[in-house]
Amino acid sequence: MGSSRGPYRTGRERAVRILDAAHVLFIENGYRATSLRDIAAASGISHPALLRHFGSREEILTALIERLDGVHGDWPEEGADATPAAAADIARRNETIPGWIGLFTALLGEATSPEHPGHALMRRRRAAGMALATRLLLPYSADERSASLEALRFGAFWDGLQILSLYFPGEIDIPGQIAAYEAELERGGTPEAPAETGGQEDAEPTFPAIEPESRRRALEAAARRYARQGYHEASMQSVADDAGLTKAALVHIARTKRDLLDAVLTEVIDTPGQEGEDPARWLYSLPQRPRWVTAADVVLMCEATVPAHPAHAFMTRRLSEARRGATSALAATGLPPARAASEADRIVSIALGVAVSWLYDPDHVDPRALLDGALAHLPTSARSR
């Protein structure tokens, strides 16, 4: 009997070793910059042996998140002691788990693609969290719809805070921001949900004007690849094939893979009137943007939290501009500087998190309603900016 369990036990121990090695490498080098061969070498096994346990890097990342969830969890258990105030304690604990925020954020962006192995896991995880948060928020809400909207808003806030914290280490106090939210909740309850209008109006998505047509096709193909696979996995040949171009024609448009990324960032993602200095305008524009543009934006932002990523400086600059712009606008309404900065980070975080939420569930996420509710506790002059 003992010998029959031997291969199983050995296989299980090897899988644990693979996950342990991947955890360290993902933290040190970034998820997309780490290959399966790197993980196999760090695990002390061959590449073919690793593939008997995990068929892809995506499967390893998903398994890591499932393992961390199983050990630590991310929501309070249902019961008499489960309250919204437990969220700040969870945030404090998450900061003590090496790599948790980075690993979770990588999967958060990657798994927005329905093709990703972690997509179903993240949808289940988000649905369970929203259901529990809605129940916990009911005592503070006028009705279940208001509680549900606030649960979605709060989840977006938390996701966005984690993204910001990776770009600005030491500047974003996630537990403090969440504790402040909890205090406001206890004082004033949740904003009442706006009247239902029968759903969001359908709008024709607009694409930035890019000429000539071959360049437009190439940049669109690259952005769609980034949305599905991230930057590192999107080869020049695959982009050329998707665009219906030869690789030589693509190289004429962008000489290198890095040049192609830079073109997508500056000509597709960073277009006037989207994010820049106005998170509110960018958030309200989501339904008017092609979904794949927002998906490429979110996936690149979540994977570029690692300083070595070629898009890291671009994303850091963009987020810095958003934080500064929001802070200046709020300070101009008379808010004290410290509060203006804190509220600006809340607004930018919600904008980031809502973009993620919209990708997971575009039919039920209303960006305008979520941001309007987030501004409800501010003075009238600040809300009208």
C-alpha positions as CSV (number, residue, x, y, z in Angstrom):
1,M,0.0,0.0,0.0
2,G,2.8,2.4,0.9
3,S,4.5,1.9,-2.4
4,S,1.3,2.6,-4.3
5,R,1.1,6.0,-2.7
6,G,4.8,6.7,-3.4
7,P,4.4,8.1,-7.0
8,Y,1.4,10.1,-6.0
9,R,3.2,11.6,-3.0
10,T,6.3,12.3,-5.1
11,G,4.2,14.0,-7.8
12,R,2.4,16.1,-5.2
13,E,5.7,17.2,-3.6
14,R,7.1,18.0,-7.0
15,A,4.0,20.2,-7.9
16,V,4.5,22.1,-4.6
17,R,8.2,22.6,-5.5
18,I,7.2,24.0,-8.9
19,L,4.8,26.4,-7.3
20,D,7.3,27.5,-4.7
21,A,9.9,28.2,-7.4
22,A,7.4,30.0,-9.6
23,H,6.3,32.2,-6.7
24,V,9.9,33.4,-6.1
25,L,10.6,33.9,-9.8
26,F,7.4,35.8,-10.5
27,I,8.2,38.2,-7.7
28,E,11.8,38.7,-8.8
29,N,11.5,38.9,-12.5
30,G,7.8,39.4,-13.3
31,Y,5.2,36.8,-14.4
32,R,5.6,37.3,-18.2
33,A,9.4,37.5,-18.1
34,T,9.7,34.1,-16.4
35,S,9.7,31.1,-18.7
36,L,8.6,27.5,-17.9
37,R,12.3,26.5,-18.4
38,D,13.3,29.0,-15.7
39,I,10.7,27.5,-13.3
40,A,11.8,24.0,-14.1
41,A,15.5,24.8,-13.5
42,A,14.7,26.6,-10.2
43,S,12.6,23.5,-9.2
44,G,15.4,21.1,-9.9
45,I,13.5,19.2,-12.5
46,S,13.5,18.9,-16.3
47,H,11.2,20.9,-18.6
48,P,9.3,17.8,-19.7
49,A,8.8,16.8,-16.1
50,L,7.3,20.2,-15.3
51,L,4.9,19.9,-18.3
52,R,3.5,16.7,-16.7
53,H,2.2,18.8,-13.9
54,F,1.4,22.2,-15.6
55,G,0.7,22.7,-19.2
56,S,1.4,26.4,-19.2
57,R,2.6,29.3,-17.2
58,E,-1.0,30.5,-17.0
59,E,-1.9,27.3,-15.2
60,I,0.9,27.8,-12.7
61,L,-0.2,31.4,-11.9
62,T,-3.8,30.3,-11.5
63,A,-2.7,27.4,-9.2
64,L,-0.6,29.9,-7.1
65,I,-3.6,32.2,-6.6
66,E,-5.8,29.2,-5.7
67,R,-3.2,28.0,-3.2
68,L,-2.8,31.4,-1.6
69,D,-6.6,31.8,-1.4
70,G,-6.9,28.4,0.2
71,V,-4.3,29.3,2.9
72,H,-5.2,32.9,3.5
73,G,-8.5,33.7,1.9
74,D,-9.5,37.2,0.8
75,W,-12.9,37.6,2.3
76,P,-14.2,37.0,5.8
77,E,-16.1,33.8,6.4
78,E,-19.9,34.2,6.7
79,G,-21.1,34.4,10.2
80,A,-21.9,36.6,13.1
81,D,-18.4,38.2,13.2
82,A,-18.3,39.0,9.4
83,T,-18.5,42.8,9.0
84,P,-17.2,45.3,6.4
85,A,-14.6,46.4,9.0
86,A,-12.8,43.0,8.4
87,A,-11.7,44.3,5.0
88,A,-8.9,46.6,6.4
89,D,-7.6,43.6,8.5
90,I,-7.5,41.5,5.3
91,A,-5.6,44.2,3.5
92,R,-3.1,44.4,6.3
93,R,-2.6,40.7,6.2
94,N,-2.2,40.6,2.4
95,E,0.7,43.1,2.7
96,T,2.5,40.5,4.9
97,I,2.3,37.7,2.3
98,P,5.4,38.0,0.0
99,G,4.3,38.7,-3.6
100,W,0.6,38.3,-3.0
101,I,-0.4,41.7,-4.4
102,G,1.9,41.4,-7.4
103,L,0.7,37.8,-8.2
104,F,-2.9,38.7,-7.8
105,T,-2.6,41.8,-9.9
106,A,-0.9,39.9,-12.7
107,L,-3.8,37.3,-12.8
108,L,-6.4,40.1,-12.4
109,G,-5.3,41.6,-15.7
110,E,-4.4,38.4,-17.6
111,A,-7.6,36.7,-16.7
112,T,-9.9,39.4,-18.2
113,S,-9.4,37.3,-21.4
114,P,-12.1,34.6,-21.6
115,E,-9.3,32.4,-23.2
116,H,-7.1,32.5,-20.0
117,P,-7.1,29.4,-17.8
118,G,-7.7,31.6,-14.8
119,H,-10.8,33.4,-16.2
120,A,-13.4,31.1,-14.7
121,L,-11.6,31.2,-11.3
122,M,-11.5,34.9,-11.2
123,R,-15.1,35.3,-12.2
124,R,-16.1,32.8,-9.5
125,R,-13.9,34.6,-7.0
126,R,-15.3,38.0,-7.9
127,A,-18.9,36.8,-7.8
128,A,-18.4,35.2,-4.4
129,G,-16.8,38.3,-3.0
130,M,-19.5,40.6,-4.4
131,A,-22.3,38.4,-3.0
132,L,-20.8,38.4,0.5
133,A,-20.0,42.2,0.4
134,T,-23.5,42.9,-0.7
135,R,-24.9,41.1,2.3
136,L,-22.5,42.8,4.6
137,L,-23.5,46.2,3.2
138,L,-27.2,45.7,3.4
139,P,-27.5,47.2,6.9
140,Y,-25.9,50.4,5.7
141,S,-27.9,50.7,2.5
142,A,-31.4,51.9,1.4
143,D,-32.0,48.7,-0.5
144,E,-30.3,45.6,-2.0
145,R,-29.5,47.4,-5.3
146,S,-27.7,50.2,-3.5
147,A,-25.7,47.6,-1.5
148,S,-24.9,45.7,-4.6
149,L,-23.6,48.8,-6.4
150,E,-21.5,49.8,-3.4
151,A,-20.0,46.2,-3.2
152,L,-19.0,46.5,-6.8
153,R,-17.6,50.0,-6.2
154,F,-15.6,48.9,-3.2
155,G,-14.2,45.8,-5.0
156,A,-13.0,48.1,-7.8
157,F,-11.5,50.5,-5.3
158,W,-9.5,47.7,-3.7
159,D,-8.3,46.3,-7.0
160,G,-7.2,49.8,-8.1
161,L,-5.4,50.5,-4.8
162,Q,-3.4,47.3,-5.3
163,I,-2.4,48.3,-8.8
164,L,-1.4,51.8,-7.6
165,S,0.6,50.4,-4.7
166,L,2.8,48.4,-7.2
167,Y,3.6,51.5,-9.2
168,F,4.2,53.7,-6.2
169,P,5.8,51.5,-3.5
170,G,5.4,53.0,0.0
171,E,3.0,55.8,-1.2
172,I,-0.3,54.0,-1.1
173,D,-1.7,53.0,2.3
174,I,-4.2,50.3,1.3
175,P,-5.4,49.4,4.8
176,G,-5.6,53.1,5.7
177,Q,-7.7,53.9,2.6
178,I,-10.0,51.0,3.3
179,A,-10.3,51.9,7.0
180,A,-11.3,55.5,6.0
181,Y,-13.9,54.0,3.7
182,E,-15.3,51.9,6.5
183,A,-15.5,54.9,8.8
184,E,-17.5,56.8,6.2
185,L,-19.7,53.9,5.7
186,E,-20.5,53.7,9.4
187,R,-21.2,57.4,9.5
188,G,-23.3,57.9,6.4
189,G,-24.2,54.6,4.9
190,T,-23.9,53.8,1.2
191,P,-25.1,56.2,-1.6
192,E,-28.5,55.4,-2.9
193,A,-28.5,53.7,-6.3
194,P,-29.7,55.9,-9.2
195,A,-33.0,55.0,-10.8
196,E,-32.8,52.2,-13.3
197,T,-32.8,53.4,-16.9
198,G,-33.1,50.1,-18.7
199,G,-29.4,49.6,-19.1
200,Q,-26.6,51.6,-20.6
201,E,-27.2,53.1,-24.0
202,D,-25.4,51.3,-26.8
203,A,-22.7,53.5,-28.3
204,E,-20.6,52.9,-31.4
205,P,-17.0,52.2,-30.2
206,T,-14.5,54.7,-31.6
207,F,-11.0,53.9,-32.6
208,P,-8.2,56.5,-32.8
209,A,-7.6,57.9,-36.3
210,I,-4.4,56.2,-37.5
211,E,-3.1,56.4,-41.0
212,P,-2.3,54.7,-43.3
213,E,-4.6,51.7,-43.2
214,S,-1.7,49.2,-42.9
215,R,-0.5,51.0,-39.7
216,R,-3.9,51.0,-38.2
217,R,-4.3,47.2,-38.9
218,A,-0.9,46.5,-37.4
219,L,-1.5,48.5,-34.2
220,E,-5.0,47.0,-33.8
221,A,-3.6,43.5,-34.2
222,A,-0.9,44.1,-31.7
223,A,-3.3,45.6,-29.1
224,R,-5.6,42.6,-29.5
225,R,-2.6,40.2,-29.0
226,Y,-1.6,42.1,-25.9
227,A,-5.2,41.8,-24.6
228,R,-5.1,38.0,-25.0
229,Q,-1.4,37.2,-24.3
230,G,0.4,40.2,-22.8
231,Y,3.5,41.9,-24.4
232,H,6.1,39.1,-24.0
233,E,4.0,36.4,-25.7
234,A,2.9,38.5,-28.7
235,S,5.5,37.9,-31.4
236,M,6.0,40.1,-34.4
237,Q,5.1,37.2,-36.7
238,S,1.8,36.6,-34.9
239,V,0.9,40.3,-35.1
240,A,1.8,40.3,-38.8
241,D,-0.4,37.3,-39.4
242,D,-3.3,38.8,-37.5
243,A,-3.0,42.0,-39.4
244,G,-2.8,40.3,-42.8
245,L,0.6,41.7,-43.4
246,T,4.0,40.2,-44.2
247,K,6.5,40.4,-41.4
248,A,8.6,42.6,-43.7
249,A,5.7,45.0,-44.0
250,L,5.2,45.0,-40.2
251,V,8.9,45.8,-39.7
252,H,8.5,48.7,-42.0
253,I,5.8,50.0,-39.6
254,A,7.7,49.1,-36.4
255,R,11.3,47.9,-36.7
256,T,11.3,46.0,-33.4
257,K,8.9,44.5,-30.9
258,R,9.6,47.3,-28.5
259,D,8.9,49.9,-31.2
260,L,5.5,48.2,-31.9
261,L,4.7,48.3,-28.1
262,D,5.6,52.0,-28.0
263,A,3.4,52.8,-31.0
264,V,0.4,51.0,-29.4
265,L,0.9,52.8,-26.1
266,T,1.1,56.2,-27.7
267,E,-1.3,55.9,-30.6
268,V,-3.9,53.5,-29.3
269,I,-4.0,53.6,-25.6
270,D,-2.8,57.1,-24.7
271,T,-5.1,59.0,-26.9
272,P,-6.5,62.5,-25.9
273,G,-9.5,62.5,-23.6
274,Q,-9.1,59.0,-22.2
275,E,-7.1,59.0,-18.9
276,G,-4.4,61.6,-18.8
277,E,-5.2,64.1,-16.1
278,D,-8.9,63.3,-15.9
279,P,-9.8,59.9,-14.5
280,A,-13.5,60.7,-14.5
281,R,-13.6,61.4,-18.2
282,W,-11.5,58.3,-19.0
283,L,-13.9,56.2,-16.9
284,Y,-17.0,57.6,-18.5
285,S,-15.6,56.9,-21.9
286,L,-15.2,53.1,-21.3
287,P,-18.4,52.1,-23.1
288,Q,-17.4,54.2,-26.1
289,R,-14.0,52.5,-26.4
290,P,-13.6,49.2,-28.2
291,R,-13.4,46.5,-25.6
292,W,-10.0,45.2,-26.9
293,V,-8.5,48.7,-26.4
294,T,-9.4,48.7,-22.7
295,A,-8.4,45.0,-22.4
296,A,-4.9,45.8,-23.9
297,D,-4.6,48.8,-21.5
298,V,-5.5,46.8,-18.4
299,V,-3.4,43.7,-19.3
300,L,-0.3,45.8,-20.0
301,M,-0.9,47.9,-16.9
302,C,-1.1,44.8,-14.7
303,E,1.9,43.1,-16.1
304,A,4.0,46.3,-16.3
305,T,4.1,46.8,-12.5
306,V,7.5,45.2,-12.7
307,P,10.1,47.9,-13.2
308,A,11.9,45.9,-15.9
309,H,8.9,45.8,-18.1
310,P,9.3,48.0,-21.2
311,A,5.9,49.7,-20.5
312,H,6.6,50.4,-16.8
313,A,7.9,54.0,-17.3
314,F,4.9,54.8,-19.6
315,M,2.3,53.5,-17.1
316,T,4.0,55.2,-14.2
317,R,4.0,58.5,-15.9
318,R,0.4,58.1,-16.9
319,L,-0.7,57.2,-13.4
320,S,1.4,60.0,-11.9
321,E,-0.4,62.5,-14.2
322,A,-3.8,61.1,-13.2
323,R,-2.9,61.4,-9.5
324,R,-1.5,64.9,-9.8
325,G,-4.4,66.1,-12.0
326,A,-7.1,64.8,-9.6
327,T,-5.3,66.2,-6.6
328,S,-5.0,69.7,-8.2
329,A,-8.7,69.6,-9.1
330,L,-9.8,68.6,-5.6
331,A,-7.5,71.1,-3.9
332,A,-9.0,73.8,-6.1
333,T,-12.3,73.2,-4.5
334,G,-10.9,74.0,-1.0
335,L,-10.1,70.5,0.2
336,P,-7.0,70.5,2.5
337,P,-3.9,69.2,0.6
338,A,-3.6,65.9,2.5
339,R,-7.3,65.1,2.0
340,A,-7.2,66.2,-1.7
341,A,-4.2,63.8,-2.3
342,S,-6.0,60.9,-0.4
343,E,-9.3,61.5,-2.3
344,A,-7.4,61.7,-5.6
345,D,-5.9,58.3,-5.0
346,R,-9.4,56.9,-4.2
347,I,-10.8,58.3,-7.5
348,V,-7.8,57.0,-9.6
349,S,-8.0,53.6,-7.9
350,I,-11.7,53.3,-8.5
351,A,-11.2,54.3,-12.2
352,L,-8.6,51.5,-12.5
353,G,-10.7,49.0,-10.7
354,V,-13.9,49.8,-12.7
355,A,-12.0,49.3,-15.9
356,V,-11.1,45.8,-14.7
357,S,-14.7,45.2,-13.6
358,W,-16.1,46.4,-16.9
359,L,-13.9,43.9,-18.7
360,Y,-15.2,41.0,-16.6
361,D,-18.8,42.0,-16.8
362,P,-19.5,44.9,-19.3
363,D,-23.3,44.2,-19.3
364,H,-23.7,45.0,-15.6
365,V,-21.0,47.5,-14.8
366,D,-22.0,51.2,-15.2
367,P,-18.8,53.2,-15.0
368,R,-20.6,56.5,-14.5
369,A,-22.8,55.3,-11.6
370,L,-19.9,53.8,-9.8
371,L,-17.8,56.9,-10.0
372,D,-20.7,59.2,-9.1
373,G,-21.4,57.2,-6.0
374,A,-17.7,57.3,-5.1
375,L,-17.8,61.2,-5.2
376,A,-21.0,61.4,-3.2
377,H,-19.3,62.0,0.1
378,L,-17.3,65.0,-1.2
379,P,-18.4,68.6,-1.0
380,T,-20.7,69.7,-3.8
381,S,-18.0,71.9,-5.3
382,A,-15.6,68.9,-5.6
383,R,-18.2,66.7,-7.1
384,S,-19.0,69.1,-9.9
385,R,-15.5,69.4,-11.2
